[in-house]
């Protein structure tokens, strides 16, 4: 098969992500084909994306009927449907994760938008999503609001890879990098291994070198190399 321009982009260190997810995409082999033909090595999702997926076709009908008969909370129903898709997508992308040493092959799932300004709820839901999905190639997406920054730091400190979204200024980007580095320092100080705890956006080269030095001084583990992500 001839290489596409996206394959050429990947060879230059750029990770290609697909900014949507649905049960049909995963179960019909569409995602696997995109990995092969278009060099896709990551998928991102959020509640809006899942709302669109749920409204199209009948892929969710059987599970939805079953859930409606036993669950009253719409949020619980949503997560039961969505997290099944996230797990399946993680499994499809696992070869990319393994072959890249854990740099690529991630699937991203966002916390509820309504808790973006609540530090405690963002942290608790992010950790809950990570526990429920139970895949090493999961990113939990947290908005970079001011209350979101401590939640990001706390998640990193607990070993949860985080995808940070809604960054609209260089100042906020710098604050996100600092939250990531503080989280890594806390993780290492507590005896944790920082090597699997990646994040996107990734820190700058200088910040990454600083974090790597801190981790090497505190732990035999090393910071992993990073790639930028295109979504």
N, C-alpha and C positions, 0 to 999 in steps of 0.2 A: 504494500500500500504506500502511495506517495505521501510524503510528509506535508502537512498543512502549515500555514504560517503560524498557527498556534503551537505546533511542535517546535518550530524554529524559535518562537518566543520562550518556550520552556527551556530550550538549550541555553538560553541567555540568562537563566536564573529567575524567570518570572513564573509563578504558579498561576494556572488558569482555573478560575472558579466559575461555576454556573449558578446564577442567582435565582433559582427556583427549585422546588421539590414537590413531587406528587407521588402517590402510590403507583399510578400508571407508569410514570417515568422509571421507577425502580423495578417493578414487576414485569414489565414488557421487554426489559433489556435495553431500554433507551439510555440509561445512565452508563451502563457498561460500554455501549457503542460509542458514547461521547468520550469516554476515557480512552478508547482505542483510536478513534478517528479524529478527535479534536483536542487531545492532550489534557482533558479536564481532570484535575486532581483534587477538586474540592467542591462542595455544594453548600450554599447558605440558604437559610429559611427563616421565616418569622410568622407570626400569627396571620398577617395579611396574605402571605403566600399560601398558607394552609387554607384560609377561608376561600380563596379562589379555587384551590384544588378540590375542596369539599363540594363546591357548587357545580363542578363539572363531572359528567359521567356518573357511573354507578359503582365505582371501585370501593366506596366506603359504606354502601347501603347495608350490607349484611351485618357488619360490625356495629354500625350506628344503631340499627334496630335492636340488637342485643344489648347495647349499652343503655339505650333509652328505657328499656324495661327494668333495669336494675340500678341506674344511677340518676339522681335528680339534679346534680350540680353541672351546669353547662361547661364550667372550666375543667372539671374532672373528665367529662366526655371529650372535650377538645384534646386534652393532653393524652388521654388513652389512645386516640386516633393518631395524633401527631407523633408521639414518641415511638409507636410501632414503625412508622415510616422512617424516622431518624435511625433507629436500630438497623433496619434493613439497608438503608443507604450507607451507614457506617460499614456494614459487612461487605457491600459491593466495592467500596473504596479501600477496604483494608489492604489489598495487594499494593496499592500506591503508598500507603502508610508504611508498610513493612519494607518495601524496596527502597524507600527514601530515608530509612532510619528514623521515621517519625516526623519528618519535615512536612510531607504532603499527605494527602489522603484523608483530610478532615471533613466533617459535616458540622455545620453550625446551626444551633437552635437558640432562639432568643427567649428571654424572660418576657412575661406579659408587659405590654407597654404601660399599663396603668400603674405599675409599681416602679417606674423609672426614677421617681423622686423619693423613693423609700429605701434607704440603705439596708435596713434589716431584712425587709421582704425580698429585695433583689438578691442579697447574699443567700438567704435561705432557699429561695426558689432555684437559683443557679446550682446550688449544691444538691438539691433534690433532683433536678433534671439529670445532673451527672450521675447520681446514684441509680436512678431509674433506667437510664440508657445503658450504663455499665459497659462502655466501649472506650478503648484508649484513644481513638481517633475522633472524639467529640470535642467541639468547641461549644461553650455556652456563651451566648452573645448578651452583653450588658451595655446599655447606652452610657455614654460618657458624660452624664449629667454630674453636677457637683456631688449630689448624694450617691451617685453611682461609683465615683472614684474610690471611696472606702470599701464598697462591696467588691470592686475589682481587686483591690489589694488583698482583702481578706480571702477571696477565692484562690488567688495565686498562692497565698501563704498556706492554704489548705491543700495545695497540689492540684487544683482544677484549672485546666487550660481555658483561657477566656478570649473571645473575639469581641473587641471593643468597637462599638458603632456610634454613629451620630457625633463625629468630631468635626467641628466647624471653624476651628482656629488653630494657629500654630501654638498659641498659649495652652489651649486645652490638650493638644497633642503632647506637649511637654509634660503636662500634669499627668497624663495617662502613662507616659514612660516612667515617670517617677513612682507612680502607684505600682506599676509592674515590678520595678526594681526593689521597692520596699517589700513587696510581697515575697519576692525571691529571697531577700535577705532574711526575712522572718522564717521562711521555710527551711533555709539552710541552718539558721540558728537553732531551730527545733529538731535538727537531725534529719530533715527530709532531703530527698534527691531532687534537685532542680532540673535535671536533664529532660524529663518528659513534659515539663510545664512550659509549653510554648504559648505564645499569644500573638494576636494580630490586631491592629498594626504592630509591627515589631519595632523595638527601639533602634535608634541610630547606631551606627558602627561604634562611635566613641562610647555611648552609653552601654552597648553590649559588651565592649571590652572591659569596661569598669565592672559590670556585673559578673563577667567571667572571672575576673581577678578576685572579686569578693568570694565567689563560690569555690574557686580553687584553693583559696586560703582557708576556707571553712570546711571543705568537703572534697573527697577525691573525685566526685562526680564533676562533669564539665558541662558548660552551657552548650547546647546544640547550635549548629549553624542555622541561619535563617534564610528564608526566601520571602520576597514580597508577594502579595496576593492580589490578583485582579478579579473583582467580582462584577 
